[in-house]
Amino acid sequence: MRSPEVPEALGVAHHVCPRTLRPEVLRPRVLAHCERLGADTLVIDTFPEGLLGELSGRWTGPRRVALLRCRKDATARSFRAAVDAVEAAVDLEPHLDWLEARVPSLGPITRVSATPSEHGQHALDVLVVASEARLLGFSQRLEPRLRALGLNVRVEDGTSFPLDLERLRPRVLVGPAGFNLTYEARALGIWHIALPMPRSHDDQFKRAEAVAQVVRSPYALERLAAQLCRGASAPLQTPRHHPEDVARFILDA
C-alpha cells in the first residue's frame, strides 16, 4: 500500500510497503501478511500484477480478485497476461471501452447520453479541488476571477481527507479526473469541469472526455462555470456502486 490515508480514515489495520522494495522482497511480505490475517482472498485495486510486479508469475497464495480501472497500457502484453493470471477480475469502467480482455463488469456507473435532471439546493456554486502542487497556483488565480463573476467559490487543497462532496454540495466541481472524484460527482449530480492530470497508468483524459466537461482554456473554464451555475441542468445522477455490490462480486467470483 502506497498511502495510509484510506485505511486510517476507515479505522482498519494496514501495512505500508515502501516503493523502494524490490518485487522479490515485497512478494513474501504480502504472502506473510495474508497468512497472518488468515485471508483466503486478496483483492487487488487496478494493478493485477502488483504495484511493483510482486504479484506476477506463479502464485501460491490466496485467490486473487482484481478490480480494474482504466489504464493507458491496457493493450500491453504484460498487462493482459496479469489479467489472465488472476482468478477473477471485474471492469469498473466498462463504458470507457478500454479493456480488450473479456471480464465481467458491475454494470455502467454512468450514462453519458442520458437526459439531465434538475439541481436541488446547493451550498456552493463552485468547488475547486487543487489536490496537487501544479493545480494550487492555478486555483489561486482562478478563485478571484470566478468571484468577480458573482459566484460563491471554495478552494480545497487536498489536505482535507476524505473530501465530502455530499456535505459541501457544490453546483460545479473543478478538479482532476481521478476515478473517485469523477464518479462521486457524477453520482451526486454535480457538474464536473475536468482538469485531467497526466499519470503513468491512470487515463484521466479518456475518463474526462467520456464523463466530465472538458475545456481548452482558462477563459473557457470561467465561461462554462458561470453558465452551469446560472441555470444549466445537472448531469443525470447515476448510482454509485455500493460496497456490497463489490463485496458480492468478490465472494461470488
N, C-alpha and C positions, 0 to 999 in steps of 0.2 A: 504494500500500500504506500502510495507516494505522500499522502497528506492525511493527518489525523482528524481534520475538522468534522467530517461527516460522522464517524463513529463517536467522537466526543460529544457532538450535538445530540446524538441518539442515546448516549449513555451506555454504549456496548464496548466490550473488550476488543482490543485491536492490537496488531503487531505492525510496526513500521519497519520497512526494509529499505535501507539507503540505496540509491541508484548506482552507487559505486560498486556494488556487489556484482561479481561475475555470475552468469546463469548457472554454472555448475556448482556455485556456492549457495545461491539462493534456492535452488530446487530442493535440496534436502531440508532446508529450513521450512519451506512451505509444507513439505510432507510431514515433518515433525510437528508442526503447528496443527495440522489436520488430525494427526494421530492423538495429540494431547487433548484436543476438543472432542474426539470421538466422532468426527464428521464423516458421513458417508457420501456427501455431495459437495463439490467445490464449484461455486457459482463465479463465473469469470465475466467481468464487465469489459466489453469492447475488444479485448486482446486475448483471443483463444490460445495464442502462443505464449502468453505471459508478457509483461512489460519489457522484460529483458531477454525473452526467449526461453525462460526457465521451464515452461510447460510443454515445449515442443518435443517431438520424438516419442519413443516408447514411454508409456506411463503405467505405473503400477499402483497409483494412489487412488483416492476416491473418484467416483464418477464425476465427469466434468460437464457442466452446463454453461454455454456461452450466451450472453446477452449482447447482441451485435448492433452497433450504431454505425452510421455512415462513415466509411473510411476512404481516403484517397487511393489507397493501394489495394482496392477490392479485387482488381484483376491480377495482382501479383501471384505468382505460383506459390510463394511461401505462405501467403495469407489463405489461399484456397486450401492448401494442404493442412493448415492449422484448423480450419473449419471442419474439414473432413475427418480430422482425427478425434475431435471431441465426441462424447457420447450423445449430446443433444445441443441444439443451438436454436435461437429464436431471433428473427429480424425485427428490431424495434422501430425501423423506419422504412417499411415496405413501399410506401407511397413515393419515396425518392428513387426507386428503381435502380438501386446502386449495387445490389448483390447478385452475382451470377449464380452462385450455388443455390440449390433449392432447399430452403429451410422453412419451417413453419413461421408464422407471424402471429402477433396478438391482435391483428386487425389494424386498420388505419387509425392513426391518432390525430389526423387532421383531414379535412376535405377542402381542398384548395378552391374549388369552383362553386362552393355552396352559397346560398343566399344569406347575406349578413342579417344578424339580429340587432336590436337596438341596445344601446348602452343603458345601464342603470345609473345610480348615483356614484360619483367619483370624488375621492378626497383630493386628488391631484390632477392637473392637466397633463404634465409631462414628468416622467421619472427617467433620469439619465443614469445609466449604470456604467461607471468608469472603473471597471474591475481590474484594470492593469495600467501600468505607468503610461503607455502610449495613448490611452484614452483620457487620462486625467487632465492633461493640458488642454485637449480639445474640448472636454466638457466644461472646463472653467471659462473658455471663450464662448461656448455655446449658451451657457446659462443666462448671462445678461442680455443676449440678443433675443432669446425666447421671452424673457421677462419684458423686454421692450415691446413685444407684440401683445402684451397683456395676459400672458399665460402664467399659471401657477406652476413653478418648476422646483424640483428637488434633485440633488445630485447625490448618489451613493457611490462611495469609492471602493466598495467591495470588502471593507473591513467588518461590516455587519453581516454575520452569518448565523442562520440562513436568511436570505432576503425574502421577506414575507410579502409577496405581491398581493395576496388576498387582503391583507391588512392595509397596505399602502394605497391600493385601489387607484392606480393612475389610469387616465384615459389613453395615454400614449406612452409606450416604453421605447427608449432609445438605448441600444446596447448591443453587445455581441450576439452572435447567432449560435451559441453553445446549445447543446441538447436540452438541458434542464430549463434554462431561461426561456428558450424559444417556445417549448411546448407548454410550459406553465402559463405563459402569457396567452397563448392560443386557447388553452382550456378555460381561462378566465374571461375571454372575450376582450382582451386588451390589444389595441393596435401595437404592433412591434415594428419600429423602423430599425432595421438591422444594420449593424456595423460589423460585418463578418471579419474575424481575425484569422490571420494565417496560422495554421497549426501543422505539425509534422504528419499527423494522421487524420484528425477530425476534419471533415469537409464542411466548414461553416458556410462557404459560398454556395454550395449546392443546396444546403438546408435553407439559407436565407432566400434564395431565388424562388424556392417552392412554397415556403410557409409564411415568410415575413414580407415587409415592404422594403425594397432596396432603392436607395437614392445614389446619385452620382456626384453630388457636390454639397458642400455645407449649406449653400443657399437653397438648394432643392430640399434639403432636410428641414430647414426652417419653414419653408412654404408648406410642405406636406404636414408637418406637426401642427401648424396653425389651422390648416384645412381640416384635419382629423379631429381637432379639439372643438371645432365650430360647426358641428352638425353632421359629420360623416357617420355612417352606420358602423357598428362594430363588426369585427370578423366573427364568424359563427363560433359560438362556444362549443368546443368539441371535447369529448370525455378524456380525462387523463386515465392512464392505466392505473387502476387501483393496485396497491401492493399485493392484494390477494390474487389478482389476475396473474402476476408474475410468479407468485408462490405456487399457484395451481399448475402452471405450465411446468415449473421445475419438478414438482412432485410427480406429474403425470408423464414427463418426458421419458 
